[in-house]
Amino acid sequence: MSSTHDNDTIYLDYAATTPVDPLVAARMAECLTADGVFGNPASTHRYGREARARVEAARAQVAALIGARSGDVIFTSGATEANNLAILGLVRGARAAGASAGGAQPLHVISARTEHKAVLDPCRQLEREGFAVTLLTPADEGRVTPEQLRAALRPETVLVSLMHANNETGAIQDIAAYAALCRAHGAALHVDAAQSAGKLPIDVRALGIALLSFTAHKLYGPKGIGALYVEPSRRVVLQPLMFGGGHERGVRSGTLAVHQIVGFGTACELAARQMGAEASRQAVLREQLWAGIRALPGALLNSPVRDCLPGVLNVSFAGIEGESLLLGLSELALASGSACNSDSDEPSYVLRAIGRDRETAQSALRFSLGRSTGAADIERAIAAVAREVGRLHVRAQGGVGAEAEAGASSGEAGARETGTWVRFMLKAANGRIASASHQAYGCPQTLAVCEWLAVQLPGRPWPDPGLGGALDWVRRMSLPADRLTRLLVVEDALRAALGAPQRPEAGQGTIKN
Ligand SMILES: *Cc1c(COP(=O)(O)O)cnc(C)c1O
């Protein structure tokens, strides 16, 4: 299959989503058109019965992947909905049923800071509704220890939501231990298994898990379909999020998406068959990748050494700015910890929660391997990362030119921890700038402006070279306005090197001779 290598870009983002397996697509296509099984599974006529038969066959395939009985699996639109239904549904249901073990205390939920947003946001919603929520900070290589969970359980704890494998680091958690603790305590354990289902063996009944979410598009099925396992027990009563025709035992109303469900079922069956061999194969590739990367300057492993998803490797590079690194790696389709990858200014909250500083989190790259990843892809990825890390390392460490030369005036501003640091080194002759060099750590635009200035400065008057300031550079290079604060750091560093007056509000520039 070459589709994941189109345009010479190697796809290494299988933890974000996977392509649909061709057999899965073929089975789905049988459930769409007039010559296929297009009926509504709720209808009682022949079309409906045929559709229902396909849905129930798929439900059995989906249930088998996690050791569940068919009747205990509810189809949802994906893991986000399954997580919402599990968390909001169980806790609201417990309140409606009058559960209040702690008397006047609000019902209590335990989760962790490293969970997916689809778990954290419903937990936040429960807080707004008056429930108590404890978010644990993982202690052991990104994992919540059973001791941490034991210490956090309260008499009024009704739900614990902890993921099986982390989507950013690949860390596998001890869900067997969590399940045993929850069972002994009388709390329900919900597990977000979006990353592990189809990759690691899971047996919900052997483990005694109350609720488990997973999704088709992370295991070579279609997007828009997932499932929630609901333990058949009086402890686990879900209040629905959607009301309508009473589908899925009244817990999730809405006409069943037959083609999606059939695709999900087929994908689960294929995953179950390939799981062991694929896990061993990917673990070897992951080792090959880490062996190549660990030799690079500043390489740091964010994934745990042991008990990690076989296909996930998360690494940071000390002293390298993440956005510039990612930009240079356009031949690799990768996820990063850099803030430019998300809506917020904060780099990966997961890496911050496991103790990485902003700078380290910002430079993180997540490689996630899949069925069509081969050894040649890994070799190319290593070569590309080595090239870019080497290039940016030189930019930030000097070696660009006349560093610390006698008679050179040097000025710097910013700090790596804040994402931008710049130093200019200038030499004067006859009231003009004779030569200019620089070091820079920052976003691609910051690096580009520094480079441009270093070319423009020689020959211009000292101390006002007449090249304007940050605002002019933003306009000249048509940069996004949010880059202004970063370019002010460049301006401060240049002013400091020239011994020119600082901007009125500036205070970061320092002169070093
Ligand atoms: C992908 C993912 C989700 C969301 O799943 P969707 O089906 O895309 O809604 C939730 N949790 C984890 C850990 C994930 O990796």
The ligand as a Tripos MOL2 file, in Angstrom:
@<TRIPOS>MOLECULE
LIG
   15    15     1     0     0
SMALL
NO_CHARGES

@<TRIPOS>ATOM
      1 C1         -8.9220    9.4810   19.6440 C.3       1 LIG1
      2 C2         -9.2030    9.4280   21.0850 C.ar      1 LIG1
      3 C3        -10.4430    9.8120   21.6070 C.ar      1 LIG1
      4 C4        -11.5350   10.3820   20.7390 C.3       1 LIG1
      5 O1        -12.0870    9.4310   19.8900 O.3       1 LIG1
      6 P1        -13.0870    9.8730   18.7210 P.3       1 LIG1
      7 O2        -13.6380    8.5980   18.2290 O.co2     1 LIG1
      8 O3        -12.2370   10.5690   17.7250 O.co2     1 LIG1
      9 O4        -14.1150   10.7550   19.3170 O.co2     1 LIG1
     10 C5        -10.6390    9.6880   22.9590 C.ar      1 LIG1
     11 N1         -9.6790    9.2310   23.7740 N.ar      1 LIG1
     12 C6         -8.4660    8.8720   23.3200 C.ar      1 LIG1
     13 C7         -7.4310    8.3740   24.2680 C.3       1 LIG1
     14 C8         -8.1820    8.9760   21.9650 C.ar      1 LIG1
     15 O5         -6.9690    8.6320   21.5180 O.3       1 LIG1
@<TRIPOS>BOND
     1     1     2 1
     2     2     3 ar
     3     2    14 ar
     4     3     4 1
     5     3    10 ar
     6     4     5 1
     7     5     6 1
     8     6     7 2
     9     6     8 1
    10     6     9 1
    11    10    11 ar
    12    11    12 ar
    13    12    13 1
    14    12    14 ar
    15    14    15 1
@<TRIPOS>SUBSTRUCTURE
     1 LIG1         1 GROUP 0 **** ****
